[in-house]
Amino acid sequence: MKEEITFEDFLKVDIRIGTIIEVNDFPKARKPAYQLKIDFGALGIKKSSAQITDLYTKEDLLNKQVAVVVNFKPRQIANFMSECLVIGVYNTAGDVVLLQASKEIKNGEQVN
């Protein structure tokens, strides 16, 4: 378990629901990854690099709603600027399983 945090610490993390609207291969990434464009409604469109190629095809991801941390500082990954972090959990095989809403949610809604 990680170090205990306060509720105020948790409130600093801005987790939103967004819809993946574009998926591209990312051949310059060190580990297999996709370049994603995610629509957050009024917050706009953000880009993310995601190492999720083991369990998801590009077709699987297109139009999928996912939970994303949107208030990270942008991070350069090879020749790509990643602006947010798609949230997932490692399964027993070490592959990332995406966290997503069980029902459709308006893009940009905040996870509480």
N, CA, C and O atoms as CSV, one atom per row, in Angstrom:
chain,resi,resn,atom,element,x,y,z
A,1,MET,N,N,0.836,-1.173,0.000
A,1,MET,CA,C,0.000,0.000,0.000
A,1,MET,C,C,0.886,1.243,0.000
A,1,MET,O,O,1.956,1.254,0.609
A,2,LYS,N,N,0.433,2.279,-0.684
A,2,LYS,CA,C,1.176,3.535,-0.740
A,2,LYS,C,C,0.919,4.362,0.508
A,2,LYS,O,O,0.048,4.045,1.318
A,3,GLU,N,N,1.692,5.421,0.645
A,3,GLU,CA,C,1.566,6.321,1.791
A,3,GLU,C,C,0.166,6.934,1.860
A,3,GLU,O,O,-0.435,7.247,0.832
A,4,GLU,N,N,-0.332,7.097,3.049
A,4,GLU,CA,C,-1.654,7.681,3.270
A,4,GLU,C,C,-1.664,9.148,2.849
A,4,GLU,O,O,-0.710,9.885,3.102
A,5,ILE,N,N,-2.758,9.563,2.202
A,5,ILE,CA,C,-2.907,10.961,1.797
A,5,ILE,C,C,-4.184,11.525,2.416
A,5,ILE,O,O,-5.018,10.791,2.946
A,6,THR,N,N,-4.310,12.832,2.334
A,6,THR,CA,C,-5.520,13.475,2.839
A,6,THR,C,C,-6.553,13.577,1.710
A,6,THR,O,O,-6.225,13.395,0.537
A,7,PHE,N,N,-7.790,13.869,2.077
A,7,PHE,CA,C,-8.830,14.077,1.088
A,7,PHE,C,C,-8.468,15.254,0.188
A,7,PHE,O,O,-8.761,15.236,-1.007
A,8,GLU,N,N,-7.840,16.265,0.752
A,8,GLU,CA,C,-7.421,17.433,-0.031
A,8,GLU,C,C,-6.396,17.028,-1.092
A,8,GLU,O,O,-6.407,17.560,-2.202
A,9,ASP,N,N,-5.504,16.080,-0.748
A,9,ASP,CA,C,-4.545,15.571,-1.739
A,9,ASP,C,C,-5.290,14.922,-2.906
A,9,ASP,O,O,-4.966,15.160,-4.070
A,10,PHE,N,N,-6.292,14.102,-2.584
A,10,PHE,CA,C,-7.077,13.434,-3.621
A,10,PHE,C,C,-7.784,14.454,-4.514
A,10,PHE,O,O,-7.864,14.261,-5.727
A,11,LEU,N,N,-8.289,15.518,-3.935
A,11,LEU,CA,C,-9.024,16.528,-4.703
A,11,LEU,C,C,-8.143,17.239,-5.732
A,11,LEU,O,O,-8.661,17.848,-6.667
A,12,LYS,N,N,-6.836,17.171,-5.573
A,12,LYS,CA,C,-5.921,17.781,-6.545
A,12,LYS,C,C,-5.889,17.015,-7.863
A,12,LYS,O,O,-5.536,17.573,-8.901
A,13,VAL,N,N,-6.260,15.733,-7.819
A,13,VAL,CA,C,-6.238,14.903,-9.021
A,13,VAL,C,C,-7.560,15.096,-9.772
A,13,VAL,O,O,-8.637,14.850,-9.228
A,14,ASP,N,N,-7.462,15.534,-11.012
A,14,ASP,CA,C,-8.652,15.792,-11.828
A,14,ASP,C,C,-8.855,14.619,-12.787
A,14,ASP,O,O,-8.199,14.530,-13.825
A,15,ILE,N,N,-9.775,13.721,-12.424
A,15,ILE,CA,C,-10.075,12.551,-13.236
A,15,ILE,C,C,-11.381,12.812,-13.974
A,15,ILE,O,O,-12.396,13.138,-13.359
A,16,ARG,N,N,-11.349,12.668,-15.283
A,16,ARG,CA,C,-12.519,12.945,-16.123
A,16,ARG,C,C,-12.808,11.750,-17.029
A,16,ARG,O,O,-11.948,10.903,-17.267
A,17,ILE,N,N,-14.028,11.709,-17.519
A,17,ILE,CA,C,-14.427,10.717,-18.511
A,17,ILE,C,C,-14.302,11.349,-19.889
A,17,ILE,O,O,-14.769,12.464,-20.122
A,18,GLY,N,N,-13.667,10.624,-20.791
A,18,GLY,CA,C,-13.524,11.091,-22.165
A,18,GLY,C,C,-13.717,9.946,-23.140
A,18,GLY,O,O,-13.622,8.775,-22.772
A,19,THR,N,N,-13.990,10.301,-24.391
A,19,THR,CA,C,-14.183,9.306,-25.445
A,19,THR,C,C,-12.993,9.339,-26.391
A,19,THR,O,O,-12.607,10.398,-26.886
A,20,ILE,N,N,-12.419,8.170,-26.636
A,20,ILE,CA,C,-11.292,8.059,-27.571
A,20,ILE,C,C,-11.833,8.257,-28.984
A,20,ILE,O,O,-12.692,7.504,-29.442
A,21,ILE,N,N,-11.318,9.285,-29.670
A,21,ILE,CA,C,-11.825,9.598,-31.009
A,21,ILE,C,C,-10.810,9.294,-32.117
A,21,ILE,O,O,-11.152,9.314,-33.300
A,22,GLU,N,N,-9.560,9.013,-31.726
A,22,GLU,CA,C,-8.548,8.666,-32.722
A,22,GLU,C,C,-7.493,7.795,-32.055
A,22,GLU,O,O,-7.082,8.057,-30.925
A,23,VAL,N,N,-7.058,6.753,-32.769
A,23,VAL,CA,C,-6.039,5.833,-32.264
A,23,VAL,C,C,-5.022,5.606,-33.372
A,23,VAL,O,O,-5.379,5.237,-34.491
A,24,ASN,N,N,-3.746,5.831,-33.047
A,24,ASN,CA,C,-2.675,5.610,-34.016
A,24,ASN,C,C,-1.575,4.768,-33.393
A,24,ASN,O,O,-1.348,4.820,-32.184
A,25,ASP,N,N,-0.893,3.991,-34.230
A,25,ASP,CA,C,0.285,3.273,-33.764
A,25,ASP,C,C,1.346,4.282,-33.345
A,25,ASP,O,O,1.359,5.415,-33.828
A,26,PHE,N,N,2.237,3.869,-32.445
A,26,PHE,CA,C,3.299,4.747,-31.947
A,26,PHE,C,C,4.633,3.999,-32.063
A,26,PHE,O,O,5.181,3.539,-31.061
A,27,PRO,N,N,5.150,3.882,-33.292
A,27,PRO,CA,C,6.359,3.081,-33.509
A,27,PRO,C,C,7.609,3.614,-32.814
A,27,PRO,O,O,8.542,2.846,-32.580
A,28,LYS,N,N,7.660,4.899,-32.478
A,28,LYS,CA,C,8.855,5.462,-31.832
A,28,LYS,C,C,8.869,5.265,-30.311
A,28,LYS,O,O,9.869,5.576,-29.664
A,29,ALA,N,N,7.784,4.756,-29.734
A,29,ALA,CA,C,7.744,4.495,-28.292
A,29,ALA,C,C,8.677,3.330,-27.963
A,29,ALA,O,O,8.824,2.403,-28.760
A,30,ARG,N,N,9.313,3.381,-26.770
A,30,ARG,CA,C,10.211,2.299,-26.352
A,30,ARG,C,C,9.460,0.990,-26.167
A,30,ARG,O,O,9.949,-0.068,-26.565
A,31,LYS,N,N,8.272,1.050,-25.566
A,31,LYS,CA,C,7.423,-0.127,-25.391
A,31,LYS,C,C,6.216,0.047,-26.299
A,31,LYS,O,O,5.812,1.181,-26.557
A,32,PRO,N,N,5.626,-1.043,-26.793
A,32,PRO,CA,C,4.461,-0.907,-27.688
A,32,PRO,C,C,3.372,-0.026,-27.071
A,32,PRO,O,O,2.974,-0.217,-25.922
A,33,ALA,N,N,2.901,0.939,-27.859
A,33,ALA,CA,C,1.917,1.901,-27.359
A,33,ALA,C,C,1.092,2.440,-28.518
A,33,ALA,O,O,1.434,2.279,-29.690
A,34,TYR,N,N,0.004,3.078,-28.149
A,34,TYR,CA,C,-0.818,3.825,-29.094
A,34,TYR,C,C,-0.755,5.301,-28.750
A,34,TYR,O,O,-0.519,5.674,-27.601
A,35,GLN,N,N,-0.969,6.139,-29.761
A,35,GLN,CA,C,-1.211,7.559,-29.563
A,35,GLN,C,C,-2.725,7.743,-29.634
A,35,GLN,O,O,-3.362,7.365,-30.617
A,36,LEU,N,N,-3.289,8.326,-28.583
A,36,LEU,CA,C,-4.738,8.504,-28.505
A,36,LEU,C,C,-5.102,9.984,-28.549
A,36,LEU,O,O,-4.364,10.830,-28.046
A,37,LYS,N,N,-6.244,10.284,-29.154
A,37,LYS,CA,C,-6.878,11.590,-29.019
A,37,LYS,C,C,-8.193,11.331,-28.297
A,37,LYS,O,O,-8.985,10.480,-28.702
A,38,ILE,N,N,-8.411,12.088,-27.208
A,38,ILE,CA,C,-9.567,11.854,-26.349
A,38,ILE,C,C,-10.384,13.124,-26.240
A,38,ILE,O,O,-9.850,14.197,-25.957
A,39,ASP,N,N,-11.691,12.998,-26.469
A,39,ASP,CA,C,-12.616,14.131,-26.426
A,39,ASP,C,C,-13.184,14.275,-25.016
A,39,ASP,O,O,-13.804,13.353,-24.486
A,40,PHE,N,N,-12.960,15.453,-24.414
A,40,PHE,CA,C,-13.470,15.756,-23.080
A,40,PHE,C,C,-14.559,16.827,-23.114
A,40,PHE,O,O,-14.709,17.587,-22.158
A,41,GLY,N,N,-15.308,16.892,-24.193
A,41,GLY,CA,C,-16.406,17.855,-24.291
A,41,GLY,C,C,-15.898,19.279,-24.186
A,41,GLY,O,O,-15.023,19.684,-24.952
A,42,ALA,N,N,-16.441,20.048,-23.239
A,42,ALA,CA,C,-16.077,21.459,-23.070
A,42,ALA,C,C,-14.601,21.658,-22.736
A,42,ALA,O,O,-14.067,22.744,-22.963
A,43,LEU,N,N,-13.929,20.636,-22.201
A,43,LEU,CA,C,-12.494,20.734,-21.890
A,43,LEU,C,C,-11.625,20.579,-23.126
A,43,LEU,O,O,-10.423,20.838,-23.080
A,44,GLY,N,N,-12.226,20.160,-24.227
A,44,GLY,CA,C,-11.476,20.015,-25.471
A,44,GLY,C,C,-10.938,18.607,-25.688
A,44,GLY,O,O,-11.353,17.652,-25.031
A,45,ILE,N,N,-10.012,18.507,-26.618
A,45,ILE,CA,C,-9.399,17.233,-26.998
A,45,ILE,C,C,-7.971,17.218,-26.484
A,45,ILE,O,O,-7.227,18.185,-26.651
A,46,LYS,N,N,-7.593,16.108,-25.855
A,46,LYS,CA,C,-6.232,15.944,-25.338
A,46,LYS,C,C,-5.629,14.676,-25.922
A,46,LYS,O,O,-6.334,13.744,-26.308
A,47,LYS,N,N,-4.282,14.671,-25.975
A,47,LYS,CA,C,-3.549,13.528,-26.509
A,47,LYS,C,C,-2.914,12.743,-25.365
A,47,LYS,O,O,-2.540,13.303,-24.334
A,48,SER,N,N,-2.802,11.424,-25.575
A,48,SER,CA,C,-2.167,10.571,-24.582
A,48,SER,C,C,-1.445,9.426,-25.278
A,48,SER,O,O,-1.896,8.925,-26.308
A,49,SER,N,N,-0.327,9.021,-24.706
A,49,SER,CA,C,0.357,7.805,-25.126
A,49,SER,C,C,-0.049,6.723,-24.134
A,49,SER,O,O,-0.006,6.944,-22.924
A,50,ALA,N,N,-0.442,5.552,-24.636
A,50,ALA,CA,C,-0.921,4.495,-23.741
A,50,ALA,C,C,-0.345,3.143,-24.154
A,50,ALA,O,O,-0.463,2.730,-25.308
A,51,GLN,N,N,0.274,2.466,-23.200
A,51,GLN,CA,C,0.843,1.134,-23.436
A,51,GLN,C,C,-0.241,0.078,-23.185
A,51,GLN,O,O,-0.212,-0.634,-22.182
A,52,ILE,N,N,-1.178,-0.004,-24.101
A,52,ILE,CA,C,-2.344,-0.884,-23.944
A,52,ILE,C,C,-2.541,-1.776,-25.164
A,52,ILE,O,O,-3.652,-2.231,-25.435
A,53,THR,N,N,-1.457,-2.024,-25.902
A,53,THR,CA,C,-1.564,-2.777,-27.155
A,53,THR,C,C,-1.775,-4.274,-26.948
A,53,THR,O,O,-2.213,-4.958,-27.873
A,54,ASP,N,N,-1.478,-4.797,-25.768
A,54,ASP,CA,C,-1.622,-6.241,-25.535
A,54,ASP,C,C,-3.076,-6.688,-25.510
A,54,ASP,O,O,-3.402,-7.760,-26.019
A,55,LEU,N,N,-3.944,-5.883,-24.929
A,55,LEU,CA,C,-5.349,-6.289,-24.775
A,55,LEU,C,C,-6.320,-5.567,-25.697
A,55,LEU,O,O,-7.465,-5.996,-25.848
A,56,TYR,N,N,-5.878,-4.475,-26.317
A,56,TYR,CA,C,-6.802,-3.649,-27.097
A,56,TYR,C,C,-6.277,-3.403,-28.506
A,56,TYR,O,O,-5.112,-3.054,-28.693
A,57,THR,N,N,-7.149,-3.588,-29.494
A,57,THR,CA,C,-6.823,-3.191,-30.865
A,57,THR,C,C,-7.259,-1.736,-31.048
A,57,THR,O,O,-7.975,-1.182,-30.214
A,58,LYS,N,N,-6.826,-1.144,-32.125
A,58,LYS,CA,C,-7.250,0.226,-32.422
A,58,LYS,C,C,-8.773,0.289,-32.571
A,58,LYS,O,O,-9.407,1.255,-32.146
A,59,GLU,N,N,-9.344,-0.738,-33.171
A,59,GLU,CA,C,-10.796,-0.781,-33.374
A,59,GLU,C,C,-11.527,-0.894,-32.029
A,59,GLU,O,O,-12.580,-0.284,-31.843
A,60,ASP,N,N,-10.963,-1.682,-31.085
A,60,ASP,CA,C,-11.559,-1.809,-29.749
A,60,ASP,C,C,-11.639,-0.463,-29.050
A,60,ASP,O,O,-12.609,-0.174,-28.349
A,61,LEU,N,N,-10.616,0.359,-29.243
A,61,LEU,CA,C,-10.489,1.612,-28.492
A,61,LEU,C,C,-11.318,2.758,-29.056
A,61,LEU,O,O,-11.772,3.628,-28.313
A,62,LEU,N,N,-11.513,2.756,-30.363
A,62,LEU,CA,C,-12.232,3.861,-30.994
A,62,LEU,C,C,-13.648,3.973,-30.426
A,62,LEU,O,O,-14.403,3.001,-30.416
A,63,ASN,N,N,-13.993,5.157,-29.960
A,63,ASN,CA,C,-15.300,5.491,-29.365
A,63,ASN,C,C,-15.511,4.905,-27.969
A,63,ASN,O,O,-16.631,4.941,-27.459
A,64,LYS,N,N,-14.472,4.370,-27.345
A,64,LYS,CA,C,-14.568,3.845,-25.982
A,64,LYS,C,C,-14.406,4.997,-24.984
A,64,LYS,O,O,-13.524,5.843,-25.132
A,65,GLN,N,N,-15.265,5.013,-23.978
A,65,GLN,CA,C,-15.127,5.997,-22.908
A,65,GLN,C,C,-14.176,5.457,-21.847
A,65,GLN,O,O,-14.268,4.296,-21.449
A,66,VAL,N,N,-13.263,6.313,-21.394
A,66,VAL,CA,C,-12.253,5.914,-20.419
A,66,VAL,C,C,-12.113,6.973,-19.340
A,66,VAL,O,O,-12.496,8.128,-19.527
A,67,ALA,N,N,-11.552,6.555,-18.194
A,67,ALA,CA,C,-11.227,7.479,-17.108
A,67,ALA,C,C,-9.791,7.960,-17.313
A,67,ALA,O,O,-8.894,7.172,-17.612
A,68,VAL,N,N,-9.592,9.286,-17.144
A,68,VAL,CA,C,-8.307,9.890,-17.489
A,68,VAL,C,C,-7.954,10.990,-16.489
A,68,VAL,O,O,-8.810,11.789,-16.109
A,69,VAL,N,N,-6.686,11.024,-16.063
A,69,VAL,CA,C,-6.194,12.149,-15.266
A,69,VAL,C,C,-5.822,13.247,-16.258
A,69,VAL,O,O,-4.953,13.060,-17.110
A,70,VAL,N,N,-6.496,14.403,-16.138
A,70,VAL,CA,C,-6.317,15.463,-17.136
A,70,VAL,C,C,-5.441,16.617,-16.663
A,70,VAL,O,O,-5.145,17.517,-17.448
A,71,ASN,N,N,-5.018,16.615,-15.395
A,71,ASN,CA,C,-4.250,17.773,-14.919
A,71,ASN,C,C,-2.778,17.466,-14.639
A,71,ASN,O,O,-2.164,18.094,-13.776
A,72,PHE,N,N,-2.216,16.504,-15.365
A,72,PHE,CA,C,-0.768,16.306,-15.337
A,72,PHE,C,C,-0.115,17.338,-16.248
A,72,PHE,O,O,-0.729,17.802,-17.209
A,73,LYS,N,N,1.130,17.696,-15.944
A,73,LYS,CA,C,1.886,18.520,-16.883
A,73,LYS,C,C,2.163,17.672,-18.119
A,73,LYS,O,O,2.417,16.475,-17.990
A,74,PRO,N,N,2.119,18.267,-19.325
A,74,PRO,CA,C,2.419,17.498,-20.537
A,74,PRO,C,C,3.799,16.855,-20.440
A,74,PRO,O,O,4.722,17.409,-19.843
A,75,ARG,N,N,3.916,15.669,-21.044
A,75,ARG,CA,C,5.159,14.897,-20.961
A,75,ARG,C,C,5.565,14.458,-22.361
A,75,ARG,O,O,4.767,13.893,-23.109
A,76,GLN,N,N,6.827,14.728,-22.700
A,76,GLN,CA,C,7.364,14.339,-24.004
A,76,GLN,C,C,7.695,12.850,-23.982
A,76,GLN,O,O,8.470,12.398,-23.139
A,77,ILE,N,N,7.113,12.093,-24.902
A,77,ILE,CA,C,7.410,10.673,-25.054
A,77,ILE,C,C,7.831,10.483,-26.507
A,77,ILE,O,O,7.006,10.545,-27.418
A,78,ALA,N,N,9.134,10.250,-26.711
A,78,ALA,CA,C,9.714,10.206,-28.054
A,78,ALA,C,C,9.359,11.511,-28.770
A,78,ALA,O,O,9.700,12.588,-28.282
A,79,ASN,N,N,8.676,11.433,-29.921
A,79,ASN,CA,C,8.330,12.638,-30.683
A,79,ASN,C,C,6.883,13.082,-30.439
A,79,ASN,O,O,6.296,13.775,-31.271
A,80,PHE,N,N,6.312,12.682,-29.301
A,80,PHE,CA,C,4.888,12.902,-29.028
A,80,PHE,C,C,4.717,13.564,-27.666
A,80,PHE,O,O,5.376,13.180,-26.700
A,81,MET,N,N,3.834,14.562,-27.586
A,81,MET,CA,C,3.555,15.229,-26.314
A,81,MET,C,C,2.276,14.645,-25.723
A,81,MET,O,O,1.187,14.847,-26.260
A,82,SER,N,N,2.415,13.913,-24.604
A,82,SER,CA,C,1.278,13.315,-23.923
A,82,SER,C,C,0.728,14.314,-22.912
A,82,SER,O,O,1.469,14.808,-22.062
A,83,GLU,N,N,-0.572,14.615,-23.000
A,83,GLU,CA,C,-1.178,15.663,-22.186
A,83,GLU,C,C,-2.031,15.147,-21.030
A,83,GLU,O,O,-2.475,15.932,-20.192
A,84,CYS,N,N,-2.262,13.848,-20.979
A,84,CYS,CA,C,-3.109,13.274,-19.935
A,84,CYS,C,C,-2.744,11.807,-19.747
A,84,CYS,O,O,-1.985,11.245,-20.536
A,85,LEU,N,N,-3.288,11.186,-18.697
A,85,LEU,CA,C,-2.963,9.794,-18.375
A,85,LEU,C,C,-4.232,8.956,-18.315
A,85,LEU,O,O,-5.089,9.172,-17.457
A,86,VAL,N,N,-4.348,7.997,-19.230
A,86,VAL,CA,C,-5.464,7.060,-19.224
A,86,VAL,C,C,-5.235,6.097,-18.058
A,86,VAL,O,O,-4.125,5.599,-17.871
A,87,ILE,N,N,-6.287,5.836,-17.273
A,87,ILE,CA,C,-6.143,5.038,-16.064
A,87,ILE,C,C,-6.497,3.578,-16.338
A,87,ILE,O,O,-7.496,3.266,-16.985
A,88,GLY,N,N,-5.641,2.700,-15.822
A,88,GLY,CA,C,-5.871,1.267,-15.964
A,88,GLY,C,C,-5.294,0.513,-14.788
A,88,GLY,O,O,-4.652,1.092,-13.911
A,89,VAL,N,N,-5.531,-0.784,-14.782
A,89,VAL,CA,C,-5.059,-1.679,-13.733
A,89,VAL,C,C,-4.322,-2.829,-14.401
A,89,VAL,O,O,-4.784,-3.355,-15.414
A,90,TYR,N,N,-3.171,-3.227,-13.842
A,90,TYR,CA,C,-2.460,-4.387,-14.364
A,90,TYR,C,C,-3.183,-5.664,-13.943
A,90,TYR,O,O,-3.507,-5.844,-12.769
A,91,ASN,N,N,-3.433,-6.550,-14.910
A,91,ASN,CA,C,-4.020,-7.847,-14.578
A,91,ASN,C,C,-2.897,-8.813,-14.185
A,91,ASN,O,O,-1.734,-8.413,-14.124
A,92,THR,N,N,-3.231,-10.070,-13.920
A,92,THR,CA,C,-2.228,-11.041,-13.455
A,92,THR,C,C,-1.166,-11.330,-14.510
A,92,THR,O,O,-0.067,-11.768,-14.167
A,93,ALA,N,N,-1.468,-11.095,-15.776
A,93,ALA,CA,C,-0.499,-11.302,-16.851
A,93,ALA,C,C,0.389,-10.074,-17.068
A,93,ALA,O,O,1.309,-10.107,-17.886
A,94,GLY,N,N,0.112,-8.989,-16.332
A,94,GLY,CA,C,0.908,-7.768,-16.486
A,94,GLY,C,C,0.430,-6.845,-17.584
A,94,GLY,O,O,1.136,-5.906,-17.953
A,95,ASP,N,N,-0.764,-7.094,-18.115
A,95,ASP,CA,C,-1.344,-6.232,-19.144
A,95,ASP,C,C,-2.264,-5.204,-18.496
A,95,ASP,O,O,-2.864,-5.470,-17.454
A,96,VAL,N,N,-2.373,-4.030,-19.115
A,96,VAL,CA,C,-3.209,-2.966,-18.572
A,96,VAL,C,C,-4.657,-3.145,-19.022
A,96,VAL,O,O,-4.943,-3.259,-20.214
A,97,VAL,N,N,-5.569,-3.167,-18.041
A,97,VAL,CA,C,-7.007,-3.203,-18.290
A,97,VAL,C,C,-7.539,-1.804,-17.988
A,97,VAL,O,O,-7.372,-1.300,-16.877
A,98,LEU,N,N,-8.171,-1.183,-18.965
A,98,LEU,CA,C,-8.653,0.189,-18.802
A,98,LEU,C,C,-9.811,0.274,-17.819
A,98,LEU,O,O,-10.662,-0.613,-17.761
A,99,LEU,N,N,-9.830,1.365,-17.042
A,99,LEU,CA,C,-10.977,1.665,-16.186
A,99,LEU,C,C,-11.947,2.495,-17.003
A,99,LEU,O,O,-11.553,3.432,-17.697
A,100,GLN,N,N,-13.215,2.141,-16.913
A,100,GLN,CA,C,-14.216,2.873,-17.675
A,100,GLN,C,C,-15.547,2.843,-16.944
A,100,GLN,O,O,-15.775,2.015,-16.063
A,101,ALA,N,N,-16.408,3.754,-17.325
A,101,ALA,CA,C,-17.735,3.827,-16.715
A,101,ALA,C,C,-18.583,2.652,-17.177
A,101,ALA,O,O,-18.426,2.173,-18.300
A,102,SER,N,N,-19.475,2.188,-16.319
A,102,SER,CA,C,-20.350,1.073,-16.677
A,102,SER,C,C,-21.543,1.536,-17.527
A,102,SER,O,O,-22.213,0.716,-18.155
A,103,LYS,N,N,-21.803,2.835,-17.545
A,103,LYS,CA,C,-22.855,3.428,-18.381
A,103,LYS,C,C,-22.251,4.628,-19.107
A,103,LYS,O,O,-21.234,5.171,-18.677
A,104,GLU,N,N,-22.876,5.038,-20.204
A,104,GLU,CA,C,-22.370,6.187,-20.954
A,104,GLU,C,C,-22.471,7.452,-20.116
A,104,GLU,O,O,-23.471,7.692,-19.441
A,105,ILE,N,N,-21.421,8.252,-20.173
A,105,ILE,CA,C,-21.310,9.485,-19.397
A,105,ILE,C,C,-21.003,10.632,-20.374
A,105,ILE,O,O,-20.344,10.417,-21.392
A,106,LYS,N,N,-21.462,11.811,-20.077
A,106,LYS,CA,C,-21.139,12.989,-20.885
A,106,LYS,C,C,-19.632,13.232,-20.820
A,106,LYS,O,O,-19.045,13.232,-19.738
A,107,ASN,N,N,-19.008,13.440,-21.983
A,107,ASN,CA,C,-17.570,13.695,-22.031
A,107,ASN,C,C,-17.200,14.902,-21.164
A,107,ASN,O,O,-17.854,15.944,-21.209
A,108,GLY,N,N,-16.146,14.736,-20.382
A,108,GLY,CA,C,-15.652,15.811,-19.534
A,108,GLY,C,C,-16.156,15.754,-18.104
A,108,GLY,O,O,-15.689,16.514,-17.256
A,109,GLU,N,N,-17.113,14.856,-17.817
A,109,GLU,CA,C,-17.626,14.761,-16.444
A,109,GLU,C,C,-16.512,14.311,-15.506
A,109,GLU,O,O,-15.677,13.478,-15.859
A,110,GLN,N,N,-16.520,14.875,-14.317
A,110,GLN,CA,C,-15.475,14.610,-13.333
A,110,GLN,C,C,-15.820,13.386,-12.484
A,110,GLN,O,O,-16.966,13.191,-12.079
A,111,VAL,N,N,-14.799,12.570,-12.228
A,111,VAL,CA,C,-14.936,11.417,-11.346
A,111,VAL,C,C,-14.798,11.936,-9.917
A,111,VAL,O,O,-13.846,12.650,-9.605
A,112,ASN,N,N,-15.743,11.579,-9.051
A,112,ASN,CA,C,-15.720,12.051,-7.667
A,112,ASN,C,C,-15.490,10.890,-6.725
A,112,ASN,O,O,-15.438,11.081,-5.510
